[in-house]
Amino acid sequence: MKTGLIFLAAAMAEIGGCFAFWGWLRLGKTPVWLVPGCCCLLLFAYLLTLIDTSVAGRAYAAYGGIYILVAVLWMWLAEGAQPDRWDCLGAGLCLLGAAAILLAPHSQ
């Protein structure tokens, strides 16, 4: 449960940070948007260090599946673009991959 919450918070921080840059470069927002964007990206990086795994790459790989799901939800809830069946299928497959990476009995 704790890992899932950390991944969710990390995804929200990363998407928020990246969206701040998107807003500045693509939506004509003021460069002031970069300040909270950079803070969000720093928070994202910190949060991933809290994942209980022996190697960073495994945490990053498992996080990728969570990130994709949250990005699809962001697209829908923040940008108003409803996901289609392919968005949902892709996110579901990525979650399965994340679960396999995170929950498998890896040899040390």
C-alpha positions as CSV (number, residue, x, y, z in Angstrom):
1,M,0.0,0.0,0.0
2,K,2.8,2.4,0.9
3,T,4.6,1.7,-2.3
4,G,1.5,2.4,-4.3
5,L,0.9,5.7,-2.6
6,I,4.5,6.7,-3.2
7,F,4.3,5.8,-6.9
8,L,1.0,7.7,-7.2
9,A,2.5,10.8,-5.5
10,A,5.6,10.6,-7.7
11,A,3.5,10.3,-10.8
12,M,1.5,13.4,-9.9
13,A,4.6,15.3,-9.1
14,E,6.3,14.3,-12.4
15,I,3.3,15.1,-14.5
16,G,2.7,18.4,-12.7
17,G,6.3,19.4,-13.2
18,C,6.3,18.4,-16.9
19,F,3.0,20.0,-17.5
20,A,4.4,23.3,-16.1
21,F,7.1,23.2,-18.9
22,W,4.4,22.2,-21.4
23,G,2.3,25.2,-20.3
24,W,5.3,27.5,-20.7
25,L,6.5,26.2,-24.1
26,R,3.2,25.1,-25.7
27,L,0.5,27.1,-24.1
28,G,2.2,30.5,-23.8
29,K,2.2,30.6,-20.0
30,T,4.7,32.8,-18.2
31,P,8.2,31.5,-17.3
32,V,7.1,31.7,-13.7
33,W,5.4,28.4,-14.3
34,L,8.9,26.8,-14.3
35,V,9.4,27.5,-10.6
36,P,6.7,25.2,-9.3
37,G,7.5,22.8,-12.2
38,C,11.1,22.4,-11.1
39,C,9.9,21.9,-7.5
40,C,7.5,19.2,-8.6
41,L,10.3,17.4,-10.5
42,L,12.6,17.5,-7.5
43,L,9.8,16.1,-5.3
44,F,9.3,13.3,-7.9
45,A,12.9,12.3,-7.8
46,Y,13.0,12.3,-4.0
47,L,9.8,10.2,-3.8
48,L,11.3,7.5,-5.9
49,T,14.2,7.1,-3.4
50,L,11.6,6.0,-0.8
51,I,10.6,2.8,-2.8
52,D,11.8,-0.3,-0.9
53,T,13.9,-2.1,-3.5
54,S,17.6,-3.0,-3.6
55,V,18.2,-1.4,-7.1
56,A,17.0,1.9,-8.4
57,G,16.3,0.6,-11.9
58,R,13.7,-1.8,-10.7
59,A,11.9,1.0,-8.9
60,Y,12.1,3.2,-12.0
61,A,10.8,0.4,-14.2
62,A,7.9,-0.5,-12.0
63,Y,7.1,3.2,-11.6
64,G,6.8,3.5,-15.4
65,G,3.6,1.5,-15.5
66,I,2.1,3.6,-12.7
67,Y,3.2,6.8,-14.5
68,I,1.4,5.7,-17.7
69,L,-1.9,5.1,-15.9
70,V,-1.7,8.5,-14.1
71,A,-0.8,10.2,-17.4
72,V,-3.9,8.8,-19.1
73,L,-6.0,9.9,-16.1
74,W,-4.4,13.4,-16.3
75,M,-5.3,13.5,-20.0
76,W,-8.9,12.8,-19.1
77,L,-9.4,14.8,-15.8
78,A,-7.0,17.8,-16.3
79,E,-7.1,18.2,-20.1
80,G,-10.6,16.9,-20.8
81,A,-9.6,14.4,-23.4
82,Q,-11.4,11.1,-22.7
83,P,-9.2,8.0,-23.1
84,D,-10.2,5.6,-25.8
85,R,-10.1,1.8,-25.5
86,W,-6.5,1.8,-26.7
87,D,-5.4,4.2,-24.0
88,C,-7.1,2.0,-21.4
89,L,-5.7,-1.2,-22.9
90,G,-2.2,0.2,-23.0
91,A,-2.4,1.5,-19.4
92,G,-3.7,-1.9,-18.3
93,L,-0.8,-3.7,-19.9
94,C,1.7,-1.4,-18.4
95,L,0.2,-2.0,-14.9
96,L,0.6,-5.7,-15.4
97,G,4.2,-5.1,-16.4
98,A,4.7,-2.9,-13.3
99,A,3.2,-5.6,-11.1
100,A,5.4,-8.3,-12.6
101,I,8.5,-6.2,-12.0
102,L,7.7,-5.1,-8.5
103,L,6.1,-8.2,-7.1
104,A,8.2,-11.0,-8.6
105,P,10.6,-12.9,-6.4
106,H,13.8,-11.5,-7.8
107,S,17.1,-13.2,-7.1
108,Q,19.5,-10.9,-5.2
